[in-house]
Amino acid sequence: MISFIKISITKLRSRQTGQSGLRFKRVVMWMPALGRFGRIKKMKKIICVMLCLSTFSLSVFANGTKWKVVKATDIYGISWDGINFQSNGISLNPGDVVDGLDTSVIEDPSTKKEMIKIKKIVEGYVDISCVEPDNCNVHFEEYILKQNLRKKNKVLVPEVYLQALSKKDRKELIYIEPMGYSEYECNKSDMDYEWYDACAAYLNNSQIYKVSIYLSNIFSYYSFMIRNIKQIEDGYLITVEVSDFKEFEKRSFTLPQKGDVVELKMKLDGDYINFFYQDEVLGKYVIIDDKTSNEIKNLLLNNSYNFSNITWPRHADGSCDYDGSKKTADVQTAKATSSTNVAKNKLMTVKENLKLRSGEATSTQVITVMQAGTKVKILELGKSETIDGISSNWVKVEVQKGAKDREGKPIKSGTVGWCYGGYLE
C-alpha cells in the first residue's frame, strides 16, 4: 500500500452534469493510498479520506535501510491543520545517518518541498533532497529524478500508454494487462470509478528519487526503498528493499514480498527508462511532456486526443517507435506488412509452446505460455521481424476455446495478446 495520490484541486466538476462544484484552496500533496485497488471512490469521498489520512502516516518500516543526510535540515512534523509542516526543533547535519521509514512522498503546499518520513531519535519528515542512500557513492543521472522532471514540465509514465495513444484506442490497455483489468472489474462497486478514470488518476504516479522508486503500470505497481546503486553499462544495478509489489499478470519469476532485499536493473535509452527484475522486463517507462500526458488523459477519459499536442519519446539514437523512424538490424520496418503465413482474421495453430505477450516485442510482459496445438484467431498484424532466421509479423491474437498453457491449465477463451507469427501454422 505504498501508492502515491496527488491532491491538486482548485475546482470540482461533476462529469454527469458538467456543473461546477465547491471551490477549495489549492492543496497539492502526494499521499499514501490504501492499495492500488483500495476502492477509488468519487472525488468528494477521496478528498474527505485523504484529508483525514493527512493527520497520520501509514509507515512501512524498512529494516536496515539507512539514509545519509547530505544537507542540513530540521526534522518536521505535520502541523495542527493536517496539511502544512513545521519544525519540531531537532536539527540534522551532513553525515548524520537516519532510518528510512516510508516510501510515500508528501508535498508541503506552502514550500513545495517533497517530504519523506525518517527516524533519528524521533520520527518526522525531511525534504527528500536532503538524504541519499548511506555508503553509496553512485547517484542517478539528474534528468530522471522527479524533482528535475517537474522543473521541466515533464513526467514519467508507463510506455504502454503511448502504445494505446498511437493506436487511438484506450482498450489496448485491457489487452496488455487483462488479469489486472479483470481484478479491478470484479472488485468495483457502483460508487467506484470506471477503469479508464482510475488509469487517468494514476497516470503520472511513477517517480524516481535518490532514495526511493515507485513504479506504476496500468493496474500493477511496485515500490522500493534504495539501499545501494552501482553503475553498469547504459544504466544502474540497484539494491532495493521491497515496500510493495502488486502484480496481477503471470510472471516467470516468484513475486518478491514486502521486506525482501532484491536487485533491479535500470537501463537508460534516451527518453526511455526500462526496469528489469531477474532479467525479465518489470516495466518500460518514458519521459514525456505535460501536453502529451494531458492527451493520454484525454484518450483515457474521452477515447480521443489532439494529435498536434503530442511529442513522441525518442531513443538515445534519435529514433522513435511511433513515427516510422525506428529501425534495427532485426526489425526491417515498423509498419504492418503481411508475410506468407499470417493474415488478419485467419485461424491458426501454435506449433510449439509460445509466449503470449502484452506487446509486439520480446521485451514485453508475458501474459501466458500457450501450449502447442492452441488455436488462435489473428486480430491484427504488427511489425515485421526476423527471429531465429524466420521472417514473419508479430500478430495480435484471440485465444480460442479449449486452449491450455504449458502446464496444461486452461487459458480463458477470448484472452487477447501478441505473439510471433513465425511460430503459427
Secondary structure as GFF3:
##gff-version 3
##sequence-region A 1 425
A	DSSP	beta_strand	3	13	.	.	.	ID=ss1
A	DSSP	beta_strand	20	33	.	.	.	ID=ss2
A	DSSP	alpha_helix	43	53	.	.	.	ID=ss3
A	DSSP	beta_strand	66	69	.	.	.	ID=ss4
A	DSSP	beta_strand	73	78	.	.	.	ID=ss5
A	DSSP	beta_strand	85	92	.	.	.	ID=ss6
A	DSSP	beta_strand	97	107	.	.	.	ID=ss7
A	DSSP	beta_strand	114	119	.	.	.	ID=ss8
A	DSSP	beta_strand	123	127	.	.	.	ID=ss9
A	DSSP	three_ten_helix	128	130	.	.	.	ID=ss10
A	DSSP	beta_strand	131	133	.	.	.	ID=ss11
A	DSSP	three_ten_helix	142	144	.	.	.	ID=ss12
A	DSSP	alpha_helix	146	151	.	.	.	ID=ss13
A	DSSP	beta_strand	154	158	.	.	.	ID=ss14
A	DSSP	alpha_helix	160	166	.	.	.	ID=ss15
A	DSSP	alpha_helix	172	176	.	.	.	ID=ss16
A	DSSP	alpha_helix	178	187	.	.	.	ID=ss17
A	DSSP	alpha_helix	195	202	.	.	.	ID=ss18
A	DSSP	beta_strand	207	208	.	.	.	ID=ss19
A	DSSP	beta_strand	212	216	.	.	.	ID=ss20
A	DSSP	beta_strand	221	232	.	.	.	ID=ss21
A	DSSP	beta_strand	235	246	.	.	.	ID=ss22
A	DSSP	beta_strand	261	269	.	.	.	ID=ss23
A	DSSP	beta_strand	272	277	.	.	.	ID=ss24
A	DSSP	beta_strand	280	289	.	.	.	ID=ss25
A	DSSP	alpha_helix	290	302	.	.	.	ID=ss26
A	DSSP	three_ten_helix	307	309	.	.	.	ID=ss27
A	DSSP	beta_strand	331	336	.	.	.	ID=ss28
A	DSSP	beta_strand	347	349	.	.	.	ID=ss29
A	DSSP	beta_strand	354	357	.	.	.	ID=ss30
A	DSSP	beta_strand	366	370	.	.	.	ID=ss31
A	DSSP	beta_strand	375	387	.	.	.	ID=ss32
A	DSSP	beta_strand	390	399	.	.	.	ID=ss33
A	DSSP	beta_strand	416	420	.	.	.	ID=ss34
A	DSSP	three_ten_helix	421	423	.	.	.	ID=ss35
###
